[in-house]
Amino acid sequence: MRKVIALLFLVLLFGCSEPPKRIESKLHPYLQEDLKFMVAEILKYNGTKEDVLDSPYYVVKDFRQFEGASAEIYSAYAEVDFFVYKKIKLYQKRKYRYDTHYRKWDRYYKKYFFWSHFSK
């Protein structure tokens, strides 16, 4: 009987975890939504497309997945730079973590930085 209970526990434990590729595949649609929101926010306050790049984009600077005890709450991390402005040498850095229990990405940090053509 103990073997059956242990087997059911293992099936439940591994059945509830999400494959790493699936976690990573959920990131890019989330980033696309953030990018669209950033552009919409600029257009809402400025009302002109001249301030926005023709093709706003983002660059994933760091992506990590965690295993074992360190992945109990958050199983992945991503650091992303968003480039939206045309005339201002400004980008926004955002950090994300993947919540294991809710199975979704969570943004927990955003900050603007100036850049030059050398630092890109």
Solvent accessible surface area in square Angstrom, and as a share of the most:
residue,aa,sasa,rsa
1,M,177,0.79
2,R,209,0.76
3,K,177,0.75
4,V,81,0.47
5,I,101,0.51
6,A,53,0.41
7,L,112,0.56
8,L,114,0.57
9,F,123,0.51
10,L,84,0.42
11,V,93,0.54
12,L,114,0.57
13,L,94,0.47
14,F,140,0.58
15,G,59,0.57
16,C,74,0.44
17,S,65,0.42
18,E,22,0.10
19,P,74,0.47
20,P,82,0.52
21,K,159,0.68
22,R,130,0.47
23,I,10,0.05
24,E,66,0.29
25,S,70,0.45
26,K,63,0.27
27,L,2,0.01
28,H,81,0.36
29,P,80,0.50
30,Y,70,0.27
31,L,0,0.00
32,Q,79,0.35
33,E,102,0.46
34,D,9,0.05
35,L,15,0.08
36,K,124,0.53
37,F,121,0.50
38,M,8,0.04
39,V,30,0.17
40,A,57,0.44
41,E,69,0.31
42,I,15,0.08
43,L,53,0.26
44,K,153,0.65
45,Y,156,0.59
46,N,83,0.42
47,G,64,0.61
48,T,48,0.28
49,K,158,0.67
50,E,110,0.49
51,D,34,0.17
52,V,10,0.06
53,L,50,0.25
54,D,132,0.68
55,S,84,0.54
56,P,36,0.23
57,Y,70,0.27
58,Y,39,0.15
59,V,57,0.32
60,V,50,0.29
61,K,106,0.45
62,D,41,0.21
63,F,59,0.25
64,R,121,0.44
65,Q,65,0.29
66,F,69,0.29
67,E,151,0.68
68,G,61,0.58
69,A,84,0.65
70,S,78,0.50
71,A,16,0.12
72,E,112,0.50
73,I,102,0.52
74,Y,65,0.25
75,S,13,0.08
76,A,0,0.00
77,Y,27,0.10
78,A,0,0.00
79,E,33,0.15
80,V,0,0.00
81,D,4,0.02
82,F,1,0.00
83,F,12,0.05
84,V,3,0.02
85,Y,42,0.16
86,K,88,0.37
87,K,136,0.58
88,I,83,0.42
89,K,108,0.46
90,L,28,0.14
91,Y,34,0.13
92,Q,8,0.03
93,K,30,0.13
94,R,6,0.02
95,K,49,0.21
96,Y,0,0.00
97,R,69,0.25
98,Y,2,0.01
99,D,21,0.11
100,T,46,0.27
101,H,136,0.61
102,Y,162,0.62
103,R,89,0.33
104,K,118,0.50
105,W,7,0.03
106,D,47,0.24
107,R,83,0.30
108,Y,93,0.35
109,Y,71,0.27
110,K,116,0.49
111,K,106,0.45
112,Y,98,0.37
113,F,65,0.27
114,F,166,0.69
115,W,46,0.16
116,S,49,0.31
117,H,132,0.59
118,F,170,0.71
119,S,78,0.50
120,K,131,0.55
